Amino acid sequence: AIWAPEEFNFLSKTLYAHPDLKKQCLGVLSESEHFDKALPDCLRVFLDRMPMKPTIVVTISSFGQDSRVAELIPCSDKFQVLILGSTCASDPDPNHMHYGDPVNLDAVFQMASLIVHGCGVGTINQVICSGKPSIGVSSLCEQHCNGMALEKLRVSRHFNIKSLCSTKVDAMNFATCILEFFDDPSSLASPDRLKELQCAAQTERESALGAFLDRVNDVCSS
């Protein structure tokens, strides 16, 4: 998209006239209280069951895949499941919550124990910045490449949605991967590796956004 000069001026003046707003854009206000305030009450109540009830967050909202993947998650009293982008009202499991409205993923991910996502490049960046282990379920070629790259970093497992929903072996491996994680979190991802990638991703995100804001200010000032 091409921004008109007045749009650049508005953005620049807004951000530089309000330091707190610029800090929020740079992601430095990441304490739990700020994440907590960003969530709707119903989600906050559901997620606040931790640590007694760890949470799997499923965020695969295209073509109804969220519900399909959620159905493959084994039933267990060890964890609860939040399915984002889903409006399903017929799920009988009391440990499942479906939420269809847009939500702050950074906020939700901070309160998750395990994230199941669609391997989009933006979501992957948010997953890594959260420092949480994940399972990728891809449907497109680009997503497949993203998921495999994350798996090679030893912080995630990757599955293909078609084989997951049509092959019993893959479905069983998916369920086993989840159950093993709650018995031994290091079976899915090394905590040290997660922390290393989280620090690198957060630094890169803040640096890139900071450079963008500075460039906007330079353009508007010239």
Buried (B, 14 or more C-beta within 10 A) or exposed (E): EEEEEEEBBEBBEEBBEEEEEBEBBBBEEBEEEBBBEBBEEEBBEBBEBBEEBBBBBBBBBEEEBBBBBBBBBEEBEBBBBBBBBBEBEEBEEEBBBBBBEEBBBBBBBBBBBBBBBBBBEEBBBBBBBBBBBBBBBBBEEEBBBBBBBBBEBEBBBBBBBEEBBEBEEBBEBBBEBBBEBBEEBEBBBBEEBBEBBBEEBBEEBBEEBBEEBEEBBEBBEE
